Amino acid sequence: MPSKVVVGAQWGDEGKGKIIDILASRADVVVRSQGGNNAGHTVESDGQVYKLHLIPSGILYPKTTCLIGCGVVVDPKVILEEIDGLESRGVSCANLHIDPRAHVIMPWHIELDGLSEKERGSSDIGTTRRGIGPCYMDKAERSGIRIYDLVHPDIFAKKAAAVCALKNKIIVNVYGGKALDADKIIEEYTAYGKRLAKYVSDVSVMAYEAIKAGKEVLFEGAQGALLDIDLGTYPYVTSSHPTAGGAATGTGIGPTCIEEVIGVAKSYTTRVGKGPFPTELLDEQGDEIRNRGHEFGTTTGRPRRTGWFDAVIVRHAVRINGLTSIAINKLDTLSGIKELKICTSYKKPDGSITNDFPPTLEELAECEPVYETVEGFDGDISACRSFDELPQGAKNYILRIEELIGCRVSMVGVGPGRDQNIER
């Protein structure tokens, strides 16, 4: 059976959780490869809604092995709350494994995240202030605390005391904040480490052996391609690689182990946080799509910015991820809109047209969308289970997207439910 990676093809929040859940039900192993608890997957299964932040979606299937790779940053308090919440609802986490190389989000990361955002003022990045960026900073600086450290009390106490002392100097002397109590933190987090110790395993080995044994392995990440720290709209990006390449490095397997890369996009575009958004709708049409699509963050609840489908963005995602197919979600949200617009290219300040996504924020901010208008469609499509059952306008819309992005549309979402999905 092939190994698959599921990636967001826009700015995140594309409904990856639903697609991952569908594929996870057929998988033997599900791997979370990057990101932290600043993002979430909402999964609806058997009439129950689960909001997952760190634990892979495969946890809902008792026979599925769930792995958290070295590319993930783990908040121990959050993951334990998530484990407790799932188990209180009858979902076992016995098959959960966390790589010892994964880095730990500590209280100073959360504190510094908030202080640095406040310091930036109107130029803030728009982070969720959950310590994700500062944790990745320490990882790159080679001063981070890893899961291995956390589950070994003596090692953890020594490292945490040293790092906390340094971070307190920054918190107090640079930002004017209040120093953290290292002893209290060590006591609290040592207790977390004792509870998490039983979940620690070498995820790189487990994933590789599963692939070599011919098992179905599914890789999932957080956010979307346009938030990749290198290839996204920097600096309004995340601190890791939510692209297909990130699945390999964030798990510890080679790229030749991956056979399929499935992108996920909405039938329109949304974005959370700051940064240029060429197709953004700042009118009643945007409000209508936001409300009908329930476009509010899984983790934060904040409203998402909304706009027309941007084929330039998705073509970029097709290229940088090597997408083999794409799922288009929330087609039902657009039902009843008389005319639909698709951004086919960008117009530059000099009047020239480009079909490629600009490499810098400054260039993107100067671009205007070039639209193509297509006829909309009416009616409730939530019960459609084959492509032929869709109204002609809906089919034409999907087929046109397929042409513009140069990638096969393999799934079409027609509602939030797991069964409200068309596979082509």
Sequence and secondary structure as in RCSB ss.txt:
>XXXX:A:sequence
MPSKVVVGAQWGDEGKGKIIDILASRADVVVRSQGGNNAGHTVESDGQVYKLHLIPSGILYPKTTCLIGCGVVVD
PKVILEEIDGLESRGVSCANLHIDPRAHVIMPWHIELDGLSEKERGSSDIGTTRRGIGPCYMDKAERSGIRIYDL
VHPDIFAKKAAAVCALKNKIIVNVYGGKALDADKIIEEYTAYGKRLAKYVSDVSVMAYEAIKAGKEVLFEGAQGA
LLDIDLGTYPYVTSSHPTAGGAATGTGIGPTCIEEVIGVAKSYTTRVGKGPFPTELLDEQGDEIRNRGHEFGTTT
GRPRRTGWFDAVIVRHAVRINGLTSIAINKLDTLSGIKELKICTSYKKPDGSITNDFPPTLEELAECEPVYETVE
GFDGDISACRSFDELPQGAKNYILRIEELIGCRVSMVGVGPGRDQNIER
>XXXX:A:secstr
   EEEEESSSS SSHHHHHHHHHTT SEEEE SB TTS EEEEETTEEEEESSS GGGGSTT EEEE TTBEE 
HHHHHHHHHHHHHTT   TTEEE TTSEE  HHHHHHHHHHHHHHGGG     SSSHHHHHHHHHHT   BHHHH
TSHHHHHHHHHHHHHHHHHIIIIIT      HHHHHHHHHHHHHHHGGGB  HHHHHHHHHHTT  EEEE SS G
GG TTTSSTTSS SS  SHHHHHHTTT  GGG  EEEEEEESSEEE SSS  TTB  SHHHHHHHHHTT B TTT
  B EEE EEHHHHHHHHHHHT SEEEEE GGGGTT SEEEEEEEEE TTS EE S  SSHHHHHT EEEEEEEE
   S  TT  SGGGS HHHHHHHHHHHHHHTS EEEEE SSSTT EEE 
